[in-house]
Amino acid sequence: MREVNLLDSYPRTKRPIREREQAKLLQRETARQFGREYFDGDRTQGYGGYRYDGRWISVAKRMQEFYGLGSEHRILDVGCAKGFLLHDFLQVTPGVRVAGLDISAYALEHAMDDVRPFVVIGSADRLPFADRSFDLVISINTIHNLELDRCRHAILEMGRVSRAHKYVQVDSFLTDEQKENFERWQLTALTYFAPDGWRRLFRELDYAGDYYWTITE
Ligand SMILES: C[S@@+](CC[C@H](N)C(=O)[O-])C[C@H]1O[C@@H](n2cnc3c(N)ncnc32)[C@H](O)[C@@H]1O
């Protein structure tokens, strides 16, 4: 289990926290549907337009090098949304086999053409895959959207379907200010801790993969 930031090349954006906070109570319920409003509605209720812009290419490269992935390997992205990261994995590792799972029918219907055949609807806490079917199981900014008990199952499921590597990234905060910003900003997370809380949960569940945090600045 390593604490390593494999999204260190991912661009950091300034978040309009105040604007979101004012709209938040009304928008939270809508956001949690993970439908069109969350992905492609306005910024107060989610992404404000979740469009491919190539920002995952460097992340896919970083992971490919870090885990030594080649065309013989199989990768699962839990919470794959429109499949941007999987698409980029196919660019940086031609021949690699990819699969994705997401709870959002909207996101999967709008998945990129080359990955659409490989994405399925479902929930992170009940993965419809056999034990040890993937060489790398990734989940980025997804499992904190489940209540604690289901979040635990999601972590166990990542372990079950992986035969080698796992990487999970979750919402967290290092300072009181970051925690306050996170709580003002976030719409969908149900389970979140400071890093120590996450580390304790990972240990308790014998999670043997890698992990890192998404921090709201
Ligand atoms: C913040 S987005 C992250 C998407 C993508 N991994 C990324 O980093 O751009 C959260 C994603 O989790 C998905 N999601 C929420 N609850 C889920 C669940 N129980 N099982 C699987 N996916 C879920 C949402 O539909 C959404 O695509």
Ligand as a Chemical Component Dictionary entry (heavy atoms), coordinates in Angstrom:
data_LIG
# 
_chem_comp.id                   LIG 
_chem_comp.type                 NON-POLYMER 
_chem_comp.pdbx_formal_charge   0 
_chem_comp.three_letter_code    LIG 
# 
loop_
_chem_comp_atom.comp_id 
_chem_comp_atom.atom_id 
_chem_comp_atom.alt_atom_id 
_chem_comp_atom.type_symbol 
_chem_comp_atom.charge 
_chem_comp_atom.model_Cartn_x 
_chem_comp_atom.model_Cartn_y 
_chem_comp_atom.model_Cartn_z 
_chem_comp_atom.pdbx_ordinal 
LIG C1  C1  C 0  -16.563 13.088 -9.544  1  
LIG S1  S1  S 1  -17.110 11.963 -10.773 2  
LIG C2  C2  C 0  -15.548 11.208 -11.238 3  
LIG C3  C3  C 0  -15.555 10.693 -12.645 4  
LIG C4  C4  C 0  -14.174 10.262 -13.150 5  
LIG N1  N1  N 0  -13.656 9.127  -12.396 6  
LIG C5  C5  C 0  -13.237 11.437 -13.082 7  
LIG O1  O1  O 0  -12.382 11.452 -12.165 8  
LIG O2  O2  O -1 -13.368 12.362 -13.903 9  
LIG C6  C6  C 0  -17.901 10.716 -9.817  10 
LIG C7  C7  C 0  -18.374 9.562  -10.664 11 
LIG O3  O3  O 0  -18.837 8.528  -9.785  12 
LIG C8  C8  C 0  -19.995 7.961  -10.359 13 
LIG N2  N2  N 0  -20.695 7.254  -9.264  14 
LIG C9  C9  C 0  -21.375 7.780  -8.231  15 
LIG N3  N3  N 0  -21.837 6.818  -7.414  16 
LIG C10 C10 C 0  -21.413 5.651  -7.946  17 
LIG C11 C11 C 0  -21.550 4.285  -7.565  18 
LIG N4  N4  N 0  -22.253 3.922  -6.470  19 
LIG N5  N5  N 0  -20.974 3.337  -8.332  20 
LIG C12 C12 C 0  -20.291 3.674  -9.459  21 
LIG N6  N6  N 0  -20.135 4.948  -9.871  22 
LIG C13 C13 C 0  -20.680 5.922  -9.126  23 
LIG C14 C14 C 0  -20.720 9.157  -10.947 24 
LIG O4  O4  O 0  -21.697 8.825  -11.894 25 
LIG C15 C15 C 0  -19.535 9.895  -11.578 26 
LIG O5  O5  O 0  -19.242 9.431  -12.865 27 
# 
loop_
_chem_comp_bond.comp_id 
_chem_comp_bond.atom_id_1 
_chem_comp_bond.atom_id_2 
_chem_comp_bond.value_order 
_chem_comp_bond.pdbx_ordinal 
LIG C1  S1  SING 1  
LIG S1  C2  SING 2  
LIG S1  C6  SING 3  
LIG C2  C3  SING 4  
LIG C3  C4  SING 5  
LIG C4  N1  SING 6  
LIG C4  C5  SING 7  
LIG C5  O1  DOUB 8  
LIG C5  O2  SING 9  
LIG C6  C7  SING 10 
LIG C7  O3  SING 11 
LIG C7  C15 SING 12 
LIG O3  C8  SING 13 
LIG C8  N2  SING 14 
LIG C8  C14 SING 15 
LIG N2  C9  SING 16 
LIG N2  C13 SING 17 
LIG C9  N3  DOUB 18 
LIG N3  C10 SING 19 
LIG C10 C11 SING 20 
LIG C10 C13 DOUB 21 
LIG C11 N4  SING 22 
LIG C11 N5  DOUB 23 
LIG N5  C12 SING 24 
LIG C12 N6  DOUB 25 
LIG N6  C13 SING 26 
LIG C14 O4  SING 27 
LIG C14 C15 SING 28 
LIG C15 O5  SING 29 
# 
